[in-house]
Amino acid sequence: MLIKVILLVAIAVVVVLWLRTPGGARHLALRRIAVALFAVLAVLSVLFPDTWNDAAAVVGVGRGTDLLLYGLIVVFLASMVTTYRRFRDTEARLTLLARRIAIDEALNSRKVRPVATEDPADDPTEET
């Protein structure tokens, strides 16, 4: 039962982070702290693998590997959310850049027009 509560809270946190706008330096600091905690957890998992079985028993999951799987699902969801947001921001910036380039090219094409070097009267295709 405890694992269900933990997973639901974790999923709710992911959804809240998805709906929240990134906070610049604060957001970056939280990401760095999360990566550092993940690295420490990974090292501890290698050094003390039986700890996962004990933790799984505490929260009501049968095996430590199942608990790891549940945790990785939550991390994967969080990763999907951050990747989606980053991709959406990149698309918006790319759209603005493309618009800016199109406007600049349109303005430059008005200023610089090719000058005709031939006299139109010399054109043999025109009838007089």
LUMPABA-296680 format. One record per atom (N, C-alpha, C, O, CB): atom name; x, z, y. Coordinates in pm, whole numbers, plus 50000, padded with zeros to 5 digits. Glycine has a CB too. Layout:
<rs>
atom | X | Z | Y
CA | X | Z | Y .
...
</rs>
This chain:
<rs>
atom | X | Z | Y
N | 50082 | 50000 | 49880 .
CA | 50000 | 50000 | 50000 .
C | 50086 | 50000 | 50126 .
O | 50054 | 49933 | 50224 .
CB | 49907 | 50121 | 50000 .
N | 50194 | 50074 | 50122 .
CA | 50282 | 50083 | 50239 .
C | 50344 | 49946 | 50271 .
O | 50360 | 49911 | 50388 .
CB | 50394 | 50187 | 50215 .
N | 50378 | 49871 | 50169 .
CA | 50437 | 49739 | 50192 .
C | 50339 | 49647 | 50264 .
O | 50381 | 49566 | 50346 .
CB | 50480 | 49676 | 50059 .
N | 50213 | 49658 | 50236 .
CA | 50113 | 49574 | 50304 .
C | 50109 | 49606 | 50452 .
O | 50102 | 49516 | 50536 .
CB | 49974 | 49594 | 50242 .
N | 50114 | 49733 | 50485 .
CA | 50113 | 49774 | 50626 .
C | 50240 | 49723 | 50695 .
O | 50234 | 49669 | 50806 .
CB | 50103 | 49929 | 50638 .
N | 50354 | 49740 | 50629 .
CA | 50480 | 49695 | 50688 .
C | 50479 | 49544 | 50710 .
O | 50519 | 49497 | 50817 .
CB | 50599 | 49733 | 50598 .
N | 50433 | 49468 | 50612 .
CA | 50429 | 49323 | 50626 .
C | 50331 | 49278 | 50734 .
O | 50359 | 49186 | 50810 .
CB | 50393 | 49259 | 50494 .
N | 50216 | 49343 | 50740 .
CA | 50118 | 49307 | 50844 .
C | 50171 | 49337 | 50983 .
O | 50150 | 49260 | 51076 .
CB | 49987 | 49382 | 50821 .
N | 50240 | 49450 | 50998 .
CA | 50300 | 49483 | 51127 .
C | 50409 | 49383 | 51162 .
O | 50418 | 49339 | 51277 .
CB | 50358 | 49627 | 51125 .
N | 50492 | 49345 | 51064 .
CA | 50598 | 49248 | 51089 .
C | 50541 | 49113 | 51130 .
O | 50593 | 49049 | 51221 .
CB | 50686 | 49233 | 50965 .
N | 50436 | 49071 | 51062 .
CA | 50373 | 48943 | 51097 .
C | 50310 | 48952 | 51237 .
O | 50317 | 48856 | 51314 .
CB | 50265 | 48905 | 50993 .
N | 50251 | 49064 | 51270 .
CA | 50194 | 49083 | 51404 .
C | 50302 | 49076 | 51511 .
O | 50281 | 49019 | 51618 .
CB | 50119 | 49218 | 51413 .
N | 50418 | 49133 | 51483 .
CA | 50529 | 49127 | 51578 .
C | 50574 | 48983 | 51598 .
O | 50602 | 48942 | 51711 .
CB | 50648 | 49213 | 51529 .
N | 50581 | 48905 | 51491 .
CA | 50619 | 48764 | 51501 .
C | 50517 | 48689 | 51586 .
O | 50555 | 48607 | 51670 .
CB | 50629 | 48700 | 51361 .
N | 50390 | 48715 | 51565 .
CA | 50286 | 48647 | 51643 .
C | 50296 | 48686 | 51791 .
O | 50282 | 48600 | 51878 .
CB | 50146 | 48681 | 51588 .
N | 50319 | 48813 | 51819 .
CA | 50332 | 48857 | 51958 .
C | 50454 | 48791 | 52023 .
O | 50447 | 48747 | 52138 .
CB | 50345 | 49012 | 51966 .
N | 50564 | 48783 | 51950 .
CA | 50682 | 48715 | 52004 .
C | 50655 | 48568 | 52028 .
O | 50711 | 48509 | 52121 .
CB | 50801 | 48732 | 51910 .
N | 50571 | 48509 | 51946 .
CA | 50538 | 48369 | 51963 .
C | 50457 | 48348 | 52091 .
O | 50477 | 48249 | 52162 .
CB | 50460 | 48318 | 51842 .
N | 50367 | 48438 | 52120 .
CA | 50280 | 48424 | 52236 .
C | 50349 | 48465 | 52365 .
O | 50309 | 48423 | 52474 .
CB | 50155 | 48506 | 52216 .
N | 50452 | 48547 | 52354 .
CA | 50521 | 48599 | 52472 .
C | 50623 | 48496 | 52522 .
O | 50687 | 48426 | 52442 .
CB | 50591 | 48734 | 52439 .
N | 50638 | 48488 | 52653 .
CA | 50740 | 48399 | 52708 .
C | 50876 | 48464 | 52696 .
O | 50888 | 48587 | 52706 .
CB | 50709 | 48365 | 52855 .
N | 50980 | 48385 | 52673 .
CA | 51113 | 48444 | 52660 .
C | 51158 | 48508 | 52791 .
O | 51128 | 48459 | 52899 .
CB | 51215 | 48337 | 52616 .
N | 51230 | 48617 | 52779 .
CA | 51268 | 48695 | 52897 .
C | 51411 | 48676 | 52942 .
O | 51468 | 48769 | 52998 .
CB | 51246 | 48836 | 52871 .
N | 51471 | 48562 | 52920 .
CA | 51605 | 48534 | 52969 .
C | 51711 | 48618 | 52900 .
O | 51726 | 48612 | 52778 .
CB | 51610 | 48558 | 53117 .
N | 51785 | 48696 | 52980 .
CA | 51896 | 48775 | 52928 .
C | 51847 | 48882 | 52830 .
O | 51914 | 48911 | 52731 .
CB | 51974 | 48839 | 53043 .
N | 51733 | 48939 | 52858 .
CA | 51678 | 49043 | 52769 .
C | 51647 | 48984 | 52631 .
O | 51677 | 49043 | 52528 .
CB | 51551 | 49106 | 52831 .
N | 51587 | 48867 | 52632 .
CA | 51553 | 48799 | 52508 .
C | 51679 | 48765 | 52429 .
O | 51683 | 48782 | 52307 .
CB | 51472 | 48671 | 52537 .
N | 51781 | 48719 | 52498 .
CA | 51907 | 48686 | 52432 .
C | 51972 | 48811 | 52373 .
O | 52027 | 48806 | 52263 .
CB | 52002 | 48619 | 52531 .
N | 51966 | 48922 | 52446 .
CA | 52024 | 49047 | 52396 .
C | 51951 | 49094 | 52269 .
O | 52015 | 49139 | 52174 .
CB | 52017 | 49156 | 52504 .
N | 51820 | 49084 | 52268 .
CA | 51744 | 49123 | 52149 .
C | 51778 | 49034 | 52029 .
O | 51786 | 49083 | 51917 .
CB | 51594 | 49116 | 52178 .
N | 51798 | 48907 | 52053 .
CA | 51836 | 48817 | 51944 .
C | 51973 | 48854 | 51889 .
O | 51994 | 48852 | 51768 .
CB | 51836 | 48672 | 51992 .
N | 52065 | 48887 | 51978 .
CA | 52199 | 48924 | 51933 .
C | 52197 | 49055 | 51855 .
O | 52267 | 49069 | 51754 .
CB | 52294 | 48937 | 52052 .
N | 52117 | 49149 | 51899 .
CA | 52105 | 49276 | 51826 .
C | 52044 | 49251 | 51688 .
O | 52089 | 49309 | 51589 .
CB | 52018 | 49377 | 51906 .
N | 51943 | 49166 | 51682 .
CA | 51880 | 49135 | 51553 .
C | 51979 | 49069 | 51457 .
O | 51979 | 49099 | 51338 .
CB | 51757 | 49044 | 51574 .
N | 52061 | 48980 | 51508 .
CA | 52161 | 48914 | 51423 .
C | 52264 | 49015 | 51375 .
O | 52306 | 49011 | 51259 .
CB | 52230 | 48799 | 51498 .
N | 52306 | 49106 | 51462 .
CA | 52402 | 49209 | 51423 .
C | 52343 | 49300 | 51316 .
O | 52410 | 49333 | 51219 .
CB | 52445 | 49291 | 51545 .
N | 52217 | 49340 | 51333 .
CA | 52152 | 49424 | 51232 .
C | 52138 | 49351 | 51099 .
O | 52155 | 49411 | 50993 .
CB | 52014 | 49470 | 51281 .
N | 52108 | 49223 | 51105 .
CA | 52098 | 49144 | 50983 .
C | 52232 | 49138 | 50911 .
O | 52238 | 49147 | 50788 .
CB | 52048 | 49003 | 51015 .
N | 52340 | 49122 | 50987 .
CA | 52474 | 49117 | 50927 .
C | 52508 | 49250 | 50861 .
O | 52561 | 49252 | 50750 .
CB | 52580 | 49081 | 51033 .
N | 52478 | 49360 | 50928 .
CA | 52505 | 49492 | 50870 .
C | 52422 | 49511 | 50744 .
O | 52472 | 49562 | 50644 .
CB | 52474 | 49604 | 50972 .
N | 52297 | 49472 | 50748 .
CA | 52210 | 49483 | 50631 .
C | 52262 | 49399 | 50514 .
O | 52255 | 49441 | 50399 .
CB | 52068 | 49441 | 50668 .
N | 52312 | 49280 | 50545 .
CA | 52366 | 49194 | 50440 .
C | 52490 | 49258 | 50376 .
O | 52505 | 49254 | 50253 .
CB | 52401 | 49056 | 50497 .
N | 52577 | 49315 | 50458 .
CA | 52697 | 49380 | 50403 .
C | 52658 | 49499 | 50317 .
O | 52712 | 49516 | 50208 .
CB | 52792 | 49425 | 50517 .
N | 52565 | 49581 | 50366 .
CA | 52521 | 49697 | 50288 .
C | 52453 | 49654 | 50158 .
O | 52465 | 49722 | 50056 .
CB | 52425 | 49783 | 50371 .
N | 52384 | 49541 | 50161 .
CA | 52319 | 49492 | 50039 .
C | 52421 | 49452 | 49934 .
O | 52399 | 49472 | 49814 .
CB | 52229 | 49372 | 50072 .
N | 52532 | 49396 | 49979 .
CA | 52637 | 49357 | 49884 .
C | 52706 | 49481 | 49827 .
O | 52736 | 49488 | 49708 .
CB | 52740 | 49265 | 49953 .
N | 52732 | 49579 | 49914 .
CA | 52803 | 49698 | 49870 .
C | 52716 | 49790 | 49784 .
O | 52766 | 49851 | 49689 .
CB | 52854 | 49774 | 49990 .
N | 52588 | 49799 | 49816 .
CA | 52496 | 49891 | 49746 .
C | 52370 | 49816 | 49703 .
O | 52264 | 49836 | 49763 .
CB | 52459 | 50012 | 49836 .
N | 52377 | 49731 | 49601 .
CA | 52261 | 49649 | 49564 .
C | 52144 | 49729 | 49508 .
O | 52029 | 49685 | 49519 .
CB | 52303 | 49546 | 49462 .
N | 52169 | 49844 | 49448 .
CA | 52060 | 49923 | 49391 .
C | 51972 | 49987 | 49498 .
O | 51862 | 50033 | 49468 .
CB | 52116 | 50031 | 49301 .
N | 52019 | 49989 | 49620 .
CA | 51941 | 50047 | 49730 .
C | 51810 | 49972 | 49750 .
O | 51709 | 50031 | 49788 .
CB | 52022 | 50046 | 49861 .
N | 51811 | 49840 | 49723 .
CA | 51689 | 49762 | 49738 .
C | 51582 | 49806 | 49639 .
O | 51464 | 49808 | 49672 .
CB | 51719 | 49614 | 49721 .
N | 51623 | 49839 | 49519 .
CA | 51526 | 49887 | 49420 .
C | 51466 | 50020 | 49464 .
O | 51346 | 50043 | 49449 .
CB | 51592 | 49903 | 49282 .
N | 51550 | 50108 | 49520 .
CA | 51499 | 50237 | 49570 .
C | 51404 | 50215 | 49687 .
O | 51298 | 50278 | 49694 .
CB | 51617 | 50328 | 49612 .
N | 51442 | 50126 | 49779 .
CA | 51356 | 50099 | 49895 .
C | 51225 | 50035 | 49850 .
O | 51119 | 50065 | 49906 .
CB | 51428 | 50006 | 49995 .
N | 51232 | 49948 | 49750 .
CA | 51110 | 49885 | 49698 .
C | 51017 | 49988 | 49638 .
O | 50895 | 49979 | 49655 .
CB | 51146 | 49778 | 49594 .
N | 51073 | 50085 | 49567 .
CA | 50990 | 50190 | 49508 .
C | 50923 | 50275 | 49617 .
O | 50809 | 50319 | 49600 .
CB | 51074 | 50279 | 49416 .
N | 50993 | 50298 | 49727 .
CA | 50937 | 50379 | 49836 .
C | 50818 | 50310 | 49900 .
O | 50717 | 50375 | 49930 .
CB | 51044 | 50407 | 49943 .
N | 50828 | 50178 | 49921 .
CA | 50718 | 50108 | 49990 .
C | 50613 | 50052 | 49895 .
O | 50513 | 49998 | 49940 .
CB | 50774 | 49995 | 50072 .
N | 50634 | 50065 | 49766 .
CA | 50530 | 50025 | 49672 .
C | 50544 | 49885 | 49615 .
O | 50445 | 49823 | 49576 .
CB | 50400 | 50036 | 49737 .
N | 50666 | 49836 | 49611 .
CA | 50692 | 49705 | 49552 .
C | 50766 | 49728 | 49421 .
O | 50843 | 49824 | 49409 .
CB | 50776 | 49612 | 49649 .
N | 50742 | 49643 | 49322 .
CA | 50799 | 49663 | 49190 .
C | 50951 | 49653 | 49185 .
O | 51016 | 49739 | 49126 .
CB | 50742 | 49564 | 49096 .
N | 51009 | 49548 | 49247 .
CA | 51152 | 49526 | 49238 .
C | 51212 | 49504 | 49376 .
O | 51143 | 49468 | 49471 .
CB | 51183 | 49406 | 49148 .
N | 51342 | 49527 | 49384 .
CA | 51414 | 49505 | 49509 .
C | 51417 | 49359 | 49550 .
O | 51415 | 49327 | 49669 .
CB | 51553 | 49557 | 49497 .
N | 51422 | 49272 | 49451 .
CA | 51423 | 49129 | 49483 .
C | 51291 | 49085 | 49546 .
O | 51289 | 48998 | 49633 .
CB | 51450 | 49046 | 49357 .
N | 51181 | 49143 | 49503 .
CA | 51052 | 49112 | 49565 .
C | 51049 | 49160 | 49710 .
O | 50998 | 49090 | 49798 .
CB | 50936 | 49176 | 49486 .
N | 51103 | 49276 | 49733 .
CA | 51110 | 49329 | 49870 .
C | 51195 | 49237 | 49957 .
O | 51158 | 49209 | 50071 .
CB | 51168 | 49473 | 49871 .
N | 51307 | 49191 | 49905 .
CA | 51391 | 49096 | 49979 .
C | 51315 | 48967 | 50008 .
O | 51325 | 48912 | 50118 .
CB | 51520 | 49065 | 49901 .
N | 51240 | 48920 | 49912 .
CA | 51162 | 48798 | 49933 .
C | 51060 | 48817 | 50045 .
O | 51045 | 48730 | 50130 .
CB | 51091 | 48758 | 49803 .
N | 50991 | 48929 | 50044 .
CA | 50893 | 48956 | 50151 .
C | 50963 | 48961 | 50287 .
O | 50912 | 48906 | 50385 .
CB | 50819 | 49090 | 50124 .
N | 51076 | 49025 | 50291 .
CA | 51150 | 49032 | 50417 .
C | 51196 | 48894 | 50463 .
O | 51189 | 48862 | 50581 .
CB | 51270 | 49124 | 50402 .
N | 51243 | 48813 | 50370 .
CA | 51288 | 48679 | 50406 .
C | 51173 | 48591 | 50453 .
O | 51192 | 48503 | 50537 .
CB | 51358 | 48614 | 50288 .
N | 51054 | 48614 | 50400 .
CA | 50938 | 48538 | 50447 .
C | 50910 | 48571 | 50593 .
O | 50883 | 48481 | 50673 .
CB | 50813 | 48569 | 50360 .
N | 50917 | 48698 | 50628 .
CA | 50894 | 48738 | 50767 .
C | 51003 | 48681 | 50857 .
O | 50974 | 48632 | 50966 .
CB | 50890 | 48893 | 50779 .
N | 51128 | 48687 | 50813 .
CA | 51239 | 48631 | 50892 .
C | 51222 | 48480 | 50907 .
O | 51248 | 48425 | 51014 .
CB | 51376 | 48663 | 50825 .
N | 51179 | 48413 | 50801 .
CA | 51155 | 48269 | 50808 .
C | 51046 | 48237 | 50910 .
O | 51060 | 48142 | 50987 .
CB | 51117 | 48214 | 50670 .
N | 50938 | 48314 | 50910 .
CA | 50832 | 48292 | 51009 .
C | 50884 | 48309 | 51151 .
O | 50853 | 48230 | 51240 .
CB | 50716 | 48388 | 50984 .
N | 50964 | 48413 | 51171 .
CA | 51022 | 48436 | 51304 .
C | 51114 | 48320 | 51343 .
O | 51114 | 48277 | 51458 .
CB | 51100 | 48569 | 51307 .
N | 51191 | 48271 | 51248 .
CA | 51279 | 48159 | 51275 .
C | 51199 | 48033 | 51310 .
O | 51237 | 47958 | 51401 .
CB | 51369 | 48132 | 51154 .
N | 51090 | 48010 | 51239 .
CA | 51004 | 47895 | 51269 .
C | 50948 | 47905 | 51410 .
O | 50942 | 47806 | 51483 .
CB | 50890 | 47885 | 51168 .
N | 50907 | 48024 | 51448 .
CA | 50850 | 48044 | 51582 .
C | 50953 | 48016 | 51689 .
O | 50925 | 47944 | 51785 .
CB | 50795 | 48187 | 51598 .
N | 51072 | 48071 | 51674 .
CA | 51174 | 48050 | 51776 .
C | 51219 | 47903 | 51781 .
O | 51245 | 47850 | 51888 .
CB | 51295 | 48141 | 51751 .
N | 51228 | 47839 | 51665 .
CA | 51266 | 47698 | 51663 .
C | 51159 | 47612 | 51728 .
O | 51191 | 47519 | 51802 .
CB | 51291 | 47652 | 51519 .
N | 51033 | 47642 | 51702 .
CA | 50923 | 47568 | 51764 .
C | 50928 | 47583 | 51916 .
O | 50914 | 47485 | 51989 .
CB | 50787 | 47617 | 51710 .
N | 50948 | 47706 | 51962 .
CA | 50951 | 47728 | 52107 .
C | 51068 | 47656 | 52171 .
O | 51054 | 47597 | 52278 .
CB | 50959 | 47877 | 52137 .
N | 51184 | 47662 | 52107 .
CA | 51302 | 47595 | 52161 .
C | 51280 | 47444 | 52163 .
O | 51316 | 47377 | 52261 .
CB | 51428 | 47630 | 52077 .
N | 51222 | 47391 | 52057 .
CA | 51194 | 47247 | 52051 .
C | 51094 | 47206 | 52159 .
O | 51111 | 47102 | 52223 .
CB | 51141 | 47209 | 51912 .
N | 50992 | 47286 | 52178 .
CA | 50893 | 47257 | 52281 .
C | 50956 | 47258 | 52420 .
O | 50926 | 47170 | 52502 .
CB | 50778 | 47358 | 52275 .
N | 51042 | 47354 | 52448 .
CA | 51110 | 47360 | 52577 .
C | 51203 | 47240 | 52595 .
O | 51213 | 47185 | 52705 .
CB | 51189 | 47490 | 52589 .
N | 51271 | 47202 | 52488 .
CA | 51360 | 47086 | 52496 .
C | 51282 | 46958 | 52523 .
O | 51324 | 46874 | 52601 .
CB | 51441 | 47072 | 52366 .
N | 51168 | 46944 | 52458 .
CA | 51084 | 46826 | 52482 .
C | 51036 | 46822 | 52627 .
O | 51034 | 46715 | 52688 .
CB | 50963 | 46826 | 52388 .
N | 50998 | 46936 | 52681 .
CA | 50952 | 46941 | 52820 .
C | 51065 | 46903 | 52915 .
O | 51043 | 46830 | 53011 .
CB | 50897 | 47081 | 52855 .
N | 51185 | 46952 | 52889 .
CA | 51299 | 46918 | 52975 .
C | 51333 | 46770 | 52963 .
O | 51366 | 46706 | 53062 .
CB | 51421 | 47004 | 52938 .
N | 51327 | 46718 | 52842 .
CA | 51356 | 46577 | 52821 .
C | 51254 | 46488 | 52893 .
O | 51289 | 46385 | 52949 .
CB | 51359 | 46545 | 52671 .
N | 51129 | 46529 | 52890 .
CA | 51024 | 46453 | 52960 .
C | 51050 | 46453 | 53110 .
O | 51038 | 46349 | 53175 .
CB | 50886 | 46512 | 52931 .
N | 51085 | 46569 | 53165 .
CA | 51116 | 46576 | 53308 .
C | 51237 | 46490 | 53343 .
O | 51238 | 46423 | 53446 .
CB | 51141 | 46721 | 53352 .
N | 51337 | 46493 | 53258 .
CA | 51456 | 46411 | 53282 .
C | 51423 | 46263 | 53278 .
O | 51469 | 46187 | 53363 .
CB | 51564 | 46444 | 53181 .
N | 51344 | 46221 | 53180 .
CA | 51306 | 46079 | 53170 .
C | 51225 | 46036 | 53292 .
O | 51244 | 45926 | 53343 .
CB | 51225 | 46054 | 53041 .
N | 51137 | 46121 | 53337 .
CA | 51058 | 46089 | 53458 .
C | 51149 | 46077 | 53579 .
O | 51133 | 45986 | 53661 .
CB | 50950 | 46197 | 53483 .
N | 51243 | 46168 | 53591 .
CA | 51335 | 46165 | 53704 .
C | 51420 | 46039 | 53704 .
O | 51441 | 45977 | 53808 .
CB | 51426 | 46289 | 53702 .
N | 51468 | 46000 | 53586 .
CA | 51547 | 45878 | 53576 .
C | 51462 | 45757 | 53611 .
O | 51508 | 45667 | 53681 .
CB | 51605 | 45862 | 53434 .
N | 51338 | 45753 | 53564 .
CA | 51249 | 45640 | 53594 .
C | 51222 | 45631 | 53745 .
O | 51221 | 45522 | 53802 .
CB | 51115 | 45653 | 53517 .
N | 51200 | 45745 | 53808 .
CA | 51175 | 45746 | 53953 .
C | 51300 | 45700 | 54028 .
O | 51291 | 45620 | 54122 .
CB | 51132 | 45887 | 54001 .
N | 51416 | 45751 | 53988 .
CA | 51541 | 45712 | 54054 .
C | 51567 | 45562 | 54040 .
O | 51607 | 45496 | 54135 .
CB | 51659 | 45790 | 53996 .
N | 51543 | 45509 | 53920 .
CA | 51563 | 45366 | 53899 .
C | 51464 | 45283 | 53979 .
O | 51499 | 45177 | 54031 .
CB | 51551 | 45332 | 53752 .
N | 51342 | 45330 | 53991 .
CA | 51242 | 45258 | 54070 .
C | 51280 | 45258 | 54217 .
O | 51266 | 45156 | 54285 .
CB | 51103 | 45318 | 54051 .
N | 51328 | 45370 | 54266 .
CA | 51369 | 45378 | 54406 .
C | 51494 | 45294 | 54432 .
O | 51505 | 45229 | 54536 .
CB | 51394 | 45523 | 54446 .
N | 51587 | 45295 | 54340 .
CA | 51710 | 45217 | 54357 .
C | 51684 | 45068 | 54347 .
O | 51752 | 44990 | 54413 .
CB | 51813 | 45257 | 54253 .
N | 51587 | 45027 | 54268 .
CA | 51558 | 44884 | 54257 .
C | 51495 | 44831 | 54385 .
O | 51506 | 44711 | 54413 .
CB | 51464 | 44857 | 54137 .
N | 51431 | 44912 | 54462 .
CA | 51375 | 44869 | 54591 .
C | 51485 | 44852 | 54695 .
O | 51478 | 44762 | 54779 .
CB | 51270 | 44970 | 54641 .
N | 51585 | 44938 | 54691 .
CA | 51692 | 44934 | 54791 .
C | 51789 | 44820 | 54768 .
O | 51833 | 44757 | 54864 .
CB | 51767 | 45066 | 54792 .
N | 51822 | 44792 | 54644 .
CA | 51922 | 44691 | 54612 .
C | 51852 | 44572 | 54547 .
O | 51816 | 44576 | 54430 .
CB | 52033 | 44748 | 54519 .
N | 51835 | 44468 | 54625 .
CA | 51775 | 44346 | 54572 .
C | 51880 | 44237 | 54572 .
O | 51961 | 44228 | 54664 .
CB | 51649 | 44304 | 54655 .
N | 51878 | 44154 | 54470 .
CA | 51977 | 44045 | 54468 .
C | 51951 | 43947 | 54583 .
O | 51836 | 43913 | 54612 .
CB | 51974 | 43970 | 54332 .
N | 52057 | 43905 | 54646 .
CA | 52046 | 43812 | 54758 .
C | 52055 | 43671 | 54703 .
O | 52143 | 43640 | 54622 .
CB | 52158 | 43839 | 54865 .
N | 51964 | 43584 | 54747 .
CA | 51965 | 43446 | 54701 .
C | 52084 | 43375 | 54762 .
O | 52101 | 43376 | 54884 .
CB | 51833 | 43374 | 54737 .
N | 52166 | 43313 | 54679 .
CA | 52285 | 43243 | 54729 .
C | 52256 | 43095 | 54754 .
O | 52334 | 43028 | 54823 .
CB | 52399 | 43257 | 54630 .
N | 52149 | 43045 | 54701 .
CA | 52116 | 42904 | 54718 .
C | 52004 | 42890 | 54820 .
O | 51922 | 42980 | 54839 .
CB | 52075 | 42839 | 54584 .
N | 52003 | 42779 | 54884 .
CA | 51898 | 42748 | 54979 .
C | 51780 | 42692 | 54900 .
O | 51797 | 42598 | 54823 .
CB | 51948 | 42646 | 55088 .
N | 51660 | 42747 | 54917 .
CA | 51545 | 42697 | 54841 .
C | 51516 | 42550 | 54868 .
O | 51451 | 42485 | 54786 .
CB | 51422 | 42778 | 54874 .
N | 51563 | 42498 | 54979 .
CA | 51539 | 42356 | 55009 .
C | 51618 | 42267 | 54917 .
O | 51580 | 42151 | 54897 .
CB | 51574 | 42325 | 55153 .
N | 51727 | 42318 | 54859 .
CA | 51810 | 42238 | 54769 .
C | 51755 | 42233 | 54629 .
O | 51812 | 42164 | 54544 .
CB | 51949 | 42292 | 54766 .
N | 51647 | 42303 | 54600 .
CA | 51594 | 42309 | 54467 .
C | 51531 | 42175 | 54431 .
O | 51438 | 42130 | 54497 .
CB | 51491 | 42423 | 54455 .
N | 51583 | 42110 | 54325 .
CA | 51529 | 41978 | 54291 .
C | 51391 | 41981 | 54227 .
O | 51325 | 41878 | 54219 .
CB | 51623 | 41908 | 54198 .
N | 51347 | 42096 | 54182 .
CA | 51216 | 42103 | 54116 .
C | 51103 | 42104 | 54216 .
O | 50988 | 42077 | 54181 .
CB | 51208 | 42226 | 54027 .
N | 51134 | 42135 | 54340 .
CA | 51026 | 42139 | 54440 .
C | 51003 | 42001 | 54498 .
O | 51097 | 41926 | 54525 .
CB | 51059 | 42239 | 54553 .
N | 50878 | 41969 | 54517 .
CA | 50845 | 41841 | 54577 .
C | 50821 | 41857 | 54725 .
O | 50762 | 41956 | 54768 .
CB | 50722 | 41779 | 54511 .
N | 50867 | 41762 | 54802 .
CA | 50846 | 41766 | 54946 .
C | 50757 | 41658 | 54994 .
O | 50730 | 41648 | 55113 .
CB | 50975 | 41759 | 55017 .
</rs>
